[in-house]
Amino acid sequence: MLELKKGIDILEHVGGITSMNQADKVFDDNLDKDNLTKLRKITNKEALLKVANAIAMCEPDRVFVDSGSPEDIQWIRDYSLEKGEEEKLAKDKHTIHFDLPQDQARLVKQTYYIINEDEKVSALALSIQKKEALEYVQKYMKGIMKGMTMMIAFCSRGPAGAQAAIPAIEISSSAYVLHSAELLYRNIFSNFDKEVERKGIFFTNVHSEGPNRPEDVPNARIFMDRSWLTTFSTFCTYAGNTLLMKKGNHRFAVDYSTYYQVEEELSEHMFITGLTGPGGRKTYFAGAAPSGCGKTTTAMVGTDFIGDDLAQMWIAGDGTLRAVNPEKGIFGIVADVNQEGDPYLMKCLRDDGTEVIWSNVLVDENLVPYWQGNGEELPKKGRNFQGEWWEGKTDDKGNPVPISHKNARCTLLCEAIENYNAGMAEDPAGAPVKIITYSGRDSNTMPPVWVARTMNEGVAIGASIVSAATAMEVGATGVNRQPWANAPFIPGTLSDYMDAQFKFFNSKKFTGKGRPVMAGLNYFLTNEARGGPGSGLLGEKRDVRVWLGWLELYAHGNVQAVETPIGFIPKYEDLQKLFKAIDKEYPKSLYDMQFSLYIDNIVARIDLQTEAYSKEEHLPSQLFKEYKKQKTDLLALKDTYGAVVSVEQLIGAAG
């Protein structure tokens, strides 16, 4: 069990501010008249003490309070340019930010949960005892902002007033981080106190890039104090390590829902999007997928896009599942974003009118950004994440230097995207989610789409996500387990998180048709794995609309399905109609390749998951019951029909 406010509050211990009298003196000594006037509008004492301790610890030369006004936001933009953290590009409102070559992705091995002695954390996470973390903070963060400006923003992870939205304080010496925060999060300076009173908690985030030198990156740390809901980040600028309202606070939100909102809320690594069905009805989806498994593509296919990365979910009073995007913008990977697959996003990136912060792409001599897989003719030279670049450039090991980093990003407001439903996205009541999907990168096992028959089976689908292994992760199976695509962000034990999932989706608080359909998606089956020619994929990006379209029809009872041991799968004639709607032929032979069950592959995957989860302590027994039942039924099919079972045989087996 996670206990909040347990043990030393490191920020308070290092800052040394314990009373409002002390805090007021810190503010009087460090803020000019304008910023002091702004800060006085915040009255929550706990929040003010956090801010005072951050100032006392970091010792900035000046403090800027971001009220969210147009003038304050422009000040941050201008200051980022003045500091050299961003540079103007050819298009108006487009800027480029380059991280250090050593700091262009999450510093996984330098990211830790701060824990008390008796706390257990996920076996997939690194942890550090509070005493050791305190020593680091005292050594490296005391005075880290000398000569710098500390910027403070009061934000919300979700629309103000939404049940699952959580307020947060963002503190940084990086104007790029604050500029990004203004694009990604809702500034709630004017009603921060009200939101803290409503929710009962808030998150605090303290970051400084320090001197921003390559030699400092080995000392970089990203700490998350679970008990005090406070993050610390040093010696880095990559937004995934510094904009801690994103994945840092997502971890806190997962913790809070797992231990304090059981059967009430979930915090998931999911997109939210809506699809327009027959008669103009709107059906909302939320879906999990690891990086590189089609999550953003799936979100953008919707007619009513809400978000591409995170979802705060709850069971509403009317018995329906509701979700909000804690963000109002996108911090999106641009690799392989192109006109064919991502027309809405490309319009924002290439047309006029959208504010965009680019990071770690190539900038040519005309100050135009380019990136890998953009479907355009690429320049022969320019400047990128490793300095001057030219076609054929190699690194010190002789490896080709790509035109852009594989993790290069674009940051922009969701409202700039044409299919964004701003009204629904900002509604505190949340989007009514009717369908939950779980996706992976699976070349040879699961069909493109299948639906759980029960809630327990649905939870098992989420628990069983796999993705293609990297060169560092390939083992006997060649797959990388990615439970719920949320495992890297689960601070507590996997057993506690899974137990919360089973309780949530089986809750009696769902009424009528409020309980969601739970489904699996897989866009990555290959010809080779299904006996076809070559090794290419059996599908393409535009097929996503068909799989979502079928789920939309299924959720409303407009189509029937074939029952199998892994769940329900579509009938050919229904898919054929949907493919015609996107002007694509869908031969029965392709359907057979995609939806026949390859028993040995599925059983091997079940065995892989069973073995891995058997090493976890106190895991809910429901999961193993689901695996055992599926395996038993699959082997019975194999005894009757052989190792590959066609859809016709599945129909016969189901009677």
N, C-alpha and C positions, 0 to 999 in steps of 0.2 A: 504494500500500500504506500503510495506517495503521500508524504506529509508536507504541506505547505508551511513556509516560514519556520523551518526547522534548522537548527544550527546557526552558525555565523552568517550574517548578511555581509558578504565580502565587500560590496560597494560601500556600505555604511562603515565597515571596519577600517577600510583604507581611507575613505573620505573624512571620517571622524565627526560627521554632523549628526547629532541625535535630537536636536530640538528646533522648533521653528524660530526661536530667537537667533540661534546660530545660523540657520538657513537664511534668514533675512539679512544678516550681516554679510554672508557670502554674496547674496544677490546685490546688495548695495555696493559692495566693493568691486564687483566684476561686470555689472551691466550698466550701459549708459541709460539715459533717461527714457528714450523711446522703447528700448527692449525691456527695461524694468517695468514700464507701464503695461506692455503686452503681457509679461509674465504674471503680473498681479491679477490678471483676469482668471488665472488658474487658482482654484481655492482648495483642491484636494491636498491635504497635508502630506499624505504618504507619497504622492507624486512629487510634490515640491521638495521633500526630503531626498528623494532619488536624484532629482536634478541638482540640488545643492551638493550632494556627495559626489556626483560626477564632476562638477566644477572643481570642488576641493581636491579631488583625486588627480584630475588631468591637468589642472593649472593652466588653462588657456589664457591668451592675452586679452581676448574679448569674447563676448557671448552674443549670438544672434538668435532671436526667437522667431521661428517661422509661423506666422499666424494663418497662413494659407491665403492671404490677400494677394491680388495680382502684383502689387508692388513688392511684396516679400518673395514671391516666386521668381519675379524678374531679377531681384537682387541675387538670388541663388544661381540663376543661369549666368548672370554676368560675372559673378565671383568665380564660378567654375572655369570660365574662359580666362579670367585674370590670373588664376592660379596655374593655368596650363593643364588642368585635368581634362578639359575638353577643348576641341578646336572646331571652328566653323567649317562646314562643308559647302558645296556649291548651292544646294537647295536651301531655301530659307527654313529656319527652325530645325535643320539637320546638323548634328554635331558628331564628332568621333572621339572616343575615349580608348586609350590603349593601356591595358594592364601590363605589369612587368611580365617578361617571358616566363618567369617561374610561378606566376600567380594568375592563371587563366582558366581555372576550374575550381571546384570545391576542394579545399585542402583536407581531404578525408583523414589522412594520418595525423593531422594536427588539429582535429576537431574532437572535443571531449565534453561529456556530461560531467558536471561537478556534482558529486554525490556525498552523502553522509555515510558513515561507516557501515550502517546496517541496511543500506538500500541496495536493491538488486536492479540491474539494468539489462537491456537487451544484449544477448550474446553477440549480436552483430555490431555493437557499438563500442567505442573506446570511452573509458571513464577515468576520472581523476579524483582523488580524495580532496576534500575541501581544504585541508591544511596545505597541500601541495599547490593547489590552484591559488590560494591566498598568497603564497610566497611568490608565484609568478606575477600576479597582479601588482603586488607591492614593488617588485623589482622593475617591471617593464611599463606599467601604466601610470605610476606616480610621476606626474609632470610630463606625460607623453605629448601634451598639447601646448607646451611652452612655445611661444612665438606664433601660435596658430589661433584661428577662430573656431570656437565650438558652436555648432549649429544644433538647434533643438526643434523637433516637430512633434506635435500631438496628433496621433492618427488613429484610424480604426481599421481592423481587419474584417471588413464587411460593411454593408450599409448601416448607418447609425440606427439603432432601435431593433435590428434583427436579433432574434433570440440567441443565435450562435456567434454573433459578431463580438470581437474582443478588442478593447482599446489598447494602444501601445504608444510608448515614447521612443522616438528615434533620436539618438544623440551621436554626432559624428563631427570630425574635423574635415571630412571630405565633402566638398560641394557637389561632386559627381554623385555621391551616395544620396545626398538630400535632394538633388535634382531628380534622380531616379525614383526616390520615395514619393515625390509629388506626382509623378506619372503613374505610379503603381498603387498608391494607397490614398484613402480618403482622409484629407486633413480635417480633423474635427475639433480644432482649437476652440471654437465657440461653444461647443457642448461636450467637451472632454469630461468635465466633472459629472455631468448628468449620465454619461455613458459608463463611467466607472461605478457610479452608484447603482445603475441598472444591472450590470454584469457582476459586480463584486470583486473583480480582479482586473489587473492591467499588466502588460509586459513592459520591461525596460531594456533598452539596447544601447550599449556604449561601444563606440568604435573609434579608433584612430589609425590612420595609415602610417603614422610616424614619419621618418625621413623618406619613406618610399624608395628604398634602395634594394637591389638584388641581394646584397649580403644580409639584409634583415629578414628575408622571407623564411629562412630556416627557423627563426625565432617566432614566427607568426603562430598565433593560437586563436582558435575560436572556441570559447567556453560557454556552456549553457548550464546555469545554476537552476536545477529543476525545482528546488524548494523555494527559491526566491524569485522565480520567473524573470531572471535577469541574464542577459548575454553580454559577453565581453569579446571584442575582436581587435586584433592588433597586427600591424605590419603587412597589411594586404589591402587591395582595393577592388578585386573581383567581386561583383555584386552578390554572388552566391555565398561569399564569405563575410560580407560587410553589411549588406542590406538585410539585417537580421530579422526584420518583420516578415521575411519570406520563409525560408526553411528553418531558421532558428526558432521563430515563434510558432511555426507550424508544428514543430516538435513539442513545444509547450502545450499547444492546443490539443494535440494527440494525447498527451499525458492527462490534461484536464478532463477530456471526455472519457478517457479510459477509467479514471479513478474517481471522478467527482460528478460525472453526468451519465452514468451507466443507464442504458435503456432510454436516454433522453437525447444525446447528441453524439455525433461522430465527426472527426476531423480527418479528411481523406485527401490523398494525392490524386485528384480526379478533375477532369474537365466537366463543364456543364454546358449543354447546348439544347436547343429545341428544334424539332422537325415538324414541318407542316404536313398534315395528313389529309385524307379525304374530307371534303366539305370545309377545308380551312382550319380544322382543329389543330391545336398546338400540343405536342407531346414532348416533354422534357426528359433528357437523358443526363446521367452522370456516369463517368467512366474512368477507370484506372488503367494505366499502361506505363511500363518503364520507359525511360528515355530511348528514343529510336524505334518505338513500336507503334507509331501512328496516332499518338494522343492529340497533338495539335491538328493534324489533318482531319481526324474524326470530329473534333470540336468545330472546325471551320466548315465542314460539310453541312452543318445544321443551318436552317433558315433563320434561327434565332439564337445566335452565339451569345454566351454569357461569360465563359472563362475557359482557359486552356490548361490550367495547372492544379489549382487547389479548390476544395469545396468544404464549407462548414455546413453540416447537415443536422436536422432535428426532426422529431415527430411532432407535427403541429396539433393544435387542439381539435381540428376536424378529422384527425386520424390519418392524414396524408404525410408523405415524406417531403420535406422542404429543404432547399439548399441555397446558399449564397456563395458567391465568389468573394473570398477575403480581399481580393485585389480588384483594382479598376483598370489595370493595364496589363501589358504583356512584356515579359522579359524572355524573349523567344530565341531559340537557336535558329540561325539563318541558313545553315548548311542545307542544301537541296531544296530550299524554298524557291519556287519558280512559277512562271505564269500558268503552266499546265496544271499543276497540282494545288497551287495556293493563290488563286486570282485575287481574292479579297485582300490578303496581306500584301501581295505584290503591288496592288494599286496604292496602298499606303506608302510603300517603300519607294516607289518610282514616280508617282504623281506629286503634284504640289499640294500643300496645305496641311500636312501632318507633321507634328513635332516628333522627331525620332532621335534617340541617342544610339549611335552605333558603337559596338566595341569589337576590337580585334579582327576587323575585316581589312581588306586592302583598299587604299585610297589612291587613285591615279593622279596624274599631274593636273587634271581638271577638277580635283577635289570631289570626284564621284566614287562612291563605295562599290566594291565588287566582292563576291564570295563564291565559294565552291558550290557547284551544282545550281547556279542561278539561271541556267539555260540561255545565257547571253554570251556574245563574243567577249572574251576576257582580255584585259590589257597585257602588254608584255613586260611592264615594269610599274613600280609604284612604291608605296610605303605601307607596311603591315605590322603585325604584332612582333616581328623580330627586326624591325628597322627597314632599311632600303631592301626592296625585293625586285628580282628580275626573273624572267622565265628561265628555268634550269638551275636556279640557285640551290645549293645544298648546304646542309649544316656541317658541323665539325666532324660528324661521323659519316659523311657522304650521303646522307639521306635527303631526298628532295624536300625543300621547304614549300609547303602548300601556299596557295594564294591567300588563304585566310585560315584562321585557327578553326579546328573542327567544332569548337565550343563558342565561336563568334556569335554575338547576340545583337538583337535590336530591342529597344525599349520604347514603347509607345502606348498611348491611351487606347483602351478597347473601343471607345466611342468613335474613333477614327475608322473603324472597320465597318464596312457597308452592311454586313448582316448582323451587327450587334443590336440586341434588343435592350436599349438603355432603360426603358421603363421597367422591365422585369428585373434587370440586373440591380437596379437601385431600390427595388421594392423590399422593405423590411420583412414582408410576409414570406419572401423567398420564392424561388421557382418550384412548382409542384412536380417533383421528380417521379416519373412513372416507371423508368427503366434504368437499371444499373448494369454496366458492362465492365468486364475485366479482359484486358488484352495482353498478349505477349508476342514474342518473336519465335515462332515454332514452325520449323521447316517440315516436320514429318509426322505429327501426331494428331492434333485436334482439327476439326473442320472449321470453316470460316465463321460460323455462328451456331450456337446451341443455347438452349434455355434450361435453367434449373427447374426441376419438378417440385422442389420444396425449398424453403428458406435455408435449411441446413445444407442442402446441395449447393445453393447459391454461395453461401459462405465458403464452402469447400472449393468452388471455382476461384474465388478471390485468393484463397490460401495457396492455390496451386499454380499461380502465374509463373511462367518461366520465360527467359529471354535468351537470345543467342549469347553464348559465352564469348568473352574477349580472349585474346591470345594468352592473357595472364590467368584466365579462369577456366580454360578448357580442361576437363577431366575425362573420366571414362564415358560420361554421358554427353559431354559437349554442350551442356546447358547450364544456365545460371538461374538459380531459384530467386524469384522476386515477389514474395508474398504481398498481395494487395498493391504491388508497386509502391508500398509505403514503408517497407521494412527498414530502410535506412533512416527513417524519421520516427521510429517507434522507440521512445526512450526506455520504457519499462520492459518487462518480460513479454515475450511473444505470447505466452499462455494467457496473460492478463488481457492483452489486446484482443486475442482471438475470442476469449470468453465474452468480452464486451460486444464483439461482432455478433456472436450467436444470440446474445440477449437482446440486442437492438433489433435485429431483423425478425426475431420471433416474438417481439413485444405485442402484447394484447392492446397496446395503445393504437396500433394500426386498426382502422375500422373499414368495413365495406371493401371497396376496391382501392383503398389507400396503400395496401402493401405492394411494394414494387416488384416488377418482373426482374429477375437476376439472370444474366446471360454471360457467355464467353464469346470473345471475338478473336480471330486469328487471321491476319492478312498475309501470312508469310509461308504458306504451304508451297512447296516447289514441285515442278514437273518431275524431277529426278526421284523424289521421295514417293511419288504416286505412279511411277511407271511410265511417265511421259517422256517426250524428247527434250534433251538439254537439261540445264539446271536452273532455268529462270523461274520466276514466281508464276503460280497458277492464276493470279489476279493482278489488278493494277489499282492505282489510287481511286479512280472514279467508281470502282466497285463498292467502296465504303457506303455510298448512298443507298445501294441495294440492301446491304446487310442491315443498316439502320432502318431503312424503309420497311423491311420485313418485320423487324422487331416492333416497329410502331403499329403495324397491322395486327401482329400477334397480341400485343398488349391490350388492344381494344376488341379482341375476339373476332377479327375480320378474316383470319386465316386459321386453318387447322395445321397440326404438325405431326411428325412421326415420332413416336416414343422409342427411346433407346436407353441402354444402361447408363449413358452419360447425360441424358436429358432429352429435350425435344429438339428436333432438327426440321428445317423447312421442307416443304414438298416442291418438286421440280416446277410444276406449272405456275406456282405463285412467284417463284424467283424469275421464271422466264418472262412474266409480265413486267416485273420491276426492271429487268435488264432492258426490255424494249423501251421503257420510259426514259432510259438514258442513251437510247440509240445504239444498243450493243446486242449482238447475237449471243445467246447463251446455250450452246449445244448440250444435249443430255449427257454426252460423253464427259464433258467438263464437270457437270454436276456430279456424276458418278465418281469421278476422281476426287472431288472435294469432300463428298459426304459419305462415302463408304468408310466403315470403321476398320482401321488397321489395328486389330486386337492386340498383337504383341507389343506394338509401340505404346499403346495406351496403358497396358498393364505394366510395362517397364517404367512409364512415367509415374504411375500410382506407387509402384515399389520404391522409386526414388524418393518421392515425397514422404511415404510412410517411414522409410529408414531415417530420413533427415529429421522429421518431426519427432520420432521416437527418442531422439537425443535431448529434446526439450523437456524440462520438468513441468509437471502439473498441467499438461496440455488438455483441453476439453476432449472428453471421450467421443463427442459427436463426430469429430473429424475422422477418427479412425473407423467409426461405424460406417460413415459414408464411403470411405475408401474400400473397406472390406466388401460392402454390398456391391459397389460398382465392379470390383475385380471378380467377385463370384459370378455375377450376371454376364460379364464379358467372356469369362472362360467357358460358361455354359453355351454361349453363342458360338464360340470357337469349336467346341465339341460337335456342334450340329452343322455349322456352315464352313468351318475352316478359318484360317488366319485373317482373311479379308472378307468382310461381310457387307454385301451391297444393300442399298436402301430398300430394294424390293424384298430382300430376305429379312430386313429389319421389320418391314411392314407385316410380313408373314409371321414373324416371331411374336409381334405385338397383337396378332389376331385381328 
